[in-house]
Amino acid sequence: MASKKQKDRKYALAEELEVHFQNYSKMFLVDVDNVGSNQLHQIRIALRGKAVIYCGKNTQMRRVIREMEKTNPMLERVRNVLKLNLAIVFTNGNLSEIRDVIVNNKVAAPARAGQLAQCNVIVPAGNTGMEPTMTSFLQALNIPSKITKGSIEILSPVDLIMQGERVEASQAALLEKLDIRPFSYGLVVRHVYDDGAMYDPAVLDITEEVILASFAAGIKNIAAIGIETDSPSVASVPYSIVLAFKNLIAISAETEYTFPEFETFMASASAAPAAPAAGGDAPAAAAAPAKKSSSSEDDGGGAAMFADEDY
């Protein structure tokens, strides 16, 4: 039977969770496996004033969320992913900045027998400081070694454990003797909730530059389709105007017909500085670019992506 003190604590935690859901619209669901209380305390300090970490039993958190779904149905998405050893980080700040604080707070840890390796573990070459009696131990692990000045020296680097493999007891013992802590543990972000939307944390790596580049590429494709299919659009009309002006410039350059825009274009082309060609005189080098600019074969300007000159 739970004591009255334990029940009061349970109700207090439930009320605290409700308050967090009311005060915050964004949250991370993080995996707290292999994270000790002291490390969690350090992460709380790093997030102070920016976010709040709530750790509780999944059954209790789901019960509280189920009640709150009556007023906020979107919280069902949070309840459905509350499995295994997860905690909730509540925040109203910038999600990318909070995520960086969470993932950067890691603590080095030794390899333990039976666990999956997080990364490749390489034993470096050099003097180990181990006594010569441990030579057979290294030989069992196929590690080349020799005795140097009363201690064992590893002759060359050895790939001891590969990522994803289970650590054997002998491998863990060797790494402990060499004082190598190959792994690190911290909070791992599994899900991101932002005002009703649940998505993968990898979405936070998408920057404004990536979005703008993708948008620009889409506009360019729409413009190309509009010109090829003779279907004018807001995206294709500027390119159509550039192509038409380019054709007019080419016609004026080949005939005696002229117009004000052509004269302005030729004046700016003649005034543009030109680099002298190697082994030739400067006037000849300056004349060549001007002629090329007026040629109908030039794909410069805003129409560089179109090779067809029928437009």
ABEGO torsion letter per residue (X at the ends): XBBAAAAAAAAAAAAAAAAAAAABABBBBBBABGBBAAAAAAAAAAABGABBBBBBBAAAAAAAAAAAAAABAAAAAAAAABBEBBBBBBBABBAAAAAAAAAABBBBBBBBBGBBBABBBBBBBEBAGBBAAAAAAAAAAGBBBBBBGGBBBBABBBBABBBGBBBBAAAAAAAAAAGBBABBBBBBBABBBBGGBBBBAAAAABBAAAAAAAAAAAAAAAAAAAAAAGBBBAAAAAAAAAAAAAAAAAAAAABABBBAAAAAAAAAAAABBBBBBBGBBAAAAAAAAAAAAABAABABEAAAABABAAX
